[in-house]
Amino acid sequence: HTKGLNSPLTSSVGRIFDMVAALSGICLEQSFEGESGLKIEALYDPKIDRTYSYTIRKGVVDFDEMIQEIIQSQDKTEIASRFVNTLAKISVEFAKKHQLPVVLAGGVFQNRTLLEKISHELEKEYIPFYFQNLTPLNDGSLSLGQIYYSK
């Protein structure tokens, strides 16, 4: 990790889903884009409220601790649930720090469980958030938002 070998940086949450699915054995090979997210979503248990450990340094999320915790676990339902809960916690943490409304957009939010969990956590903290409902909730919505913001 220190040398940057075999540990690429990513800003895509979809790739983080892929990593978690592969490490846990939930999805080792994908036959279509987003398959790992669908499999994690199917395993999510709302009764599990724990999260994984992580750190944020200079605005970058470091999942090293989470990875170790996942590797040590055998329970796929727990892994999927804690992972989604962790993404929601991180989202709220960033929103609180920057004190800005949140726009939920992009392909990862086709995962209804993730969208609902983050929305619920933002509501509990009274953080305003938005997502579109007139266009598909996928990467095309990112482009639409970028066009809107640039005007």
C-alpha positions as CSV (number, residue, x, y, z in Angstrom):
1,H,0.0,0.0,0.0
2,T,2.8,2.4,0.8
3,K,4.4,2.1,-2.6
4,G,1.0,2.4,-4.3
5,L,1.3,-1.1,-5.9
6,N,-1.8,-3.2,-6.1
7,S,-3.8,-0.6,-4.2
8,P,-5.1,1.8,-6.8
9,L,-6.9,5.0,-5.6
10,T,-10.5,5.3,-6.7
11,S,-13.2,7.9,-6.4
12,S,-15.8,5.4,-7.6
13,V,-18.0,3.9,-4.9
14,G,-18.9,1.2,-7.4
15,R,-15.2,0.0,-7.3
16,I,-15.4,-0.1,-3.5
17,F,-18.5,-2.3,-3.7
18,D,-16.5,-4.5,-6.1
19,M,-13.6,-4.7,-3.6
20,V,-15.9,-5.6,-0.7
21,A,-17.8,-8.2,-2.7
22,A,-14.5,-9.8,-3.8
23,L,-12.9,-9.8,-0.4
24,S,-15.9,-11.3,1.3
25,G,-16.6,-13.9,-1.4
26,I,-20.0,-12.3,-2.2
27,C,-19.1,-11.8,-5.8
28,L,-15.8,-13.0,-7.2
29,E,-16.6,-12.5,-10.9
30,Q,-19.1,-10.1,-12.4
31,S,-21.1,-10.8,-15.5
32,F,-22.5,-7.3,-15.7
33,E,-21.7,-3.8,-14.3
34,G,-23.1,-3.4,-10.8
35,E,-23.6,-7.1,-10.0
36,S,-21.6,-6.8,-6.8
37,G,-23.8,-3.9,-5.6
38,L,-26.9,-6.0,-6.3
39,K,-25.6,-8.9,-4.4
40,I,-24.5,-6.8,-1.4
41,E,-28.0,-5.1,-1.5
42,A,-29.7,-8.5,-1.4
43,L,-27.8,-9.5,1.7
44,Y,-28.4,-6.2,3.6
45,D,-30.1,-6.7,7.0
46,P,-31.5,-3.5,8.5
47,K,-31.3,-5.1,12.0
48,I,-27.5,-4.9,11.8
49,D,-26.6,-1.3,12.7
50,R,-22.8,-1.6,13.2
51,T,-20.2,0.0,10.9
52,Y,-16.7,-0.7,10.0
53,S,-13.6,1.2,11.1
54,Y,-12.1,3.7,8.7
55,T,-10.1,6.9,8.8
56,I,-10.3,10.2,6.9
57,R,-7.0,12.0,6.2
58,K,-7.0,15.2,4.2
59,G,-10.4,14.4,2.7
60,V,-9.4,10.9,1.6
61,V,-11.1,7.8,3.1
62,D,-8.7,5.1,4.1
63,F,-10.4,1.7,4.3
64,D,-7.4,-0.3,5.5
65,E,-9.1,-1.1,8.9
66,M,-12.3,-2.0,7.2
67,I,-10.5,-4.4,4.8
68,Q,-8.9,-6.2,7.8
69,E,-12.2,-6.5,9.5
70,I,-13.9,-7.9,6.4
71,I,-11.1,-10.4,5.8
72,Q,-11.5,-11.7,9.4
73,S,-15.3,-12.1,9.0
74,Q,-17.2,-15.1,7.5
75,D,-20.7,-13.7,7.7
76,K,-21.7,-12.3,4.3
77,T,-24.9,-10.7,5.6
78,E,-23.0,-8.9,8.3
79,I,-20.3,-7.8,5.9
80,A,-22.9,-6.4,3.4
81,S,-24.8,-4.6,6.1
82,R,-21.9,-3.1,7.9
83,F,-20.4,-1.9,4.6
84,V,-23.6,-0.1,3.6
85,N,-23.9,1.4,7.1
86,T,-20.3,2.5,6.8
87,L,-20.9,4.3,3.5
88,A,-23.9,6.1,5.1
89,K,-21.8,7.1,8.1
90,I,-19.0,8.5,5.9
91,S,-21.5,10.4,3.8
92,V,-23.0,12.1,6.8
93,E,-19.5,12.8,8.2
94,F,-18.5,14.6,5.1
95,A,-21.8,16.5,4.9
96,K,-21.5,17.7,8.5
97,K,-17.9,18.8,8.0
98,H,-18.6,20.8,4.8
99,Q,-22.1,22.1,5.9
100,L,-23.5,21.8,2.4
101,P,-26.6,20.2,1.0
102,V,-26.0,16.8,-0.4
103,V,-26.8,15.6,-4.0
104,L,-27.1,11.9,-4.3
105,A,-26.4,10.9,-7.9
106,G,-24.6,8.4,-9.9
107,G,-24.8,4.7,-10.7
108,V,-24.2,3.6,-7.2
109,F,-27.5,5.1,-6.1
110,Q,-29.4,2.6,-8.3
111,N,-28.8,0.6,-5.1
112,R,-32.0,1.4,-3.4
113,T,-30.7,0.2,0.0
114,L,-27.8,2.5,-0.1
115,L,-30.0,5.4,-1.2
116,E,-32.5,4.8,1.5
117,K,-29.9,4.3,4.2
118,I,-28.0,7.5,3.4
119,S,-31.2,9.5,3.0
120,H,-32.4,8.3,6.4
121,E,-29.1,9.1,8.1
122,L,-29.1,12.6,6.5
123,E,-32.7,13.2,7.6
124,K,-31.8,12.3,11.2
125,E,-29.1,14.9,11.1
126,Y,-31.3,17.5,9.4
127,I,-29.0,17.7,6.5
128,P,-30.7,18.8,3.3
129,F,-30.3,16.4,0.4
130,Y,-31.5,16.0,-3.2
131,F,-31.7,13.3,-5.8
132,Q,-33.4,13.5,-9.2
133,N,-36.5,11.6,-10.0
134,L,-37.2,12.8,-13.6
135,T,-34.2,11.1,-15.1
136,P,-32.5,7.8,-14.5
137,L,-30.5,7.6,-11.3
138,N,-27.2,6.5,-12.9
139,D,-24.0,8.1,-14.2
140,G,-26.0,10.1,-16.7
141,S,-27.5,12.0,-13.8
142,L,-23.9,13.1,-12.9
143,S,-23.5,14.6,-16.3
144,L,-26.8,16.3,-16.0
145,G,-25.8,17.8,-12.7
146,Q,-22.5,18.9,-14.0
147,I,-24.2,20.8,-16.9
148,Y,-26.6,22.4,-14.5
149,Y,-23.9,23.4,-12.0
150,S,-21.7,24.9,-14.8
151,K,-24.3,27.4,-15.9
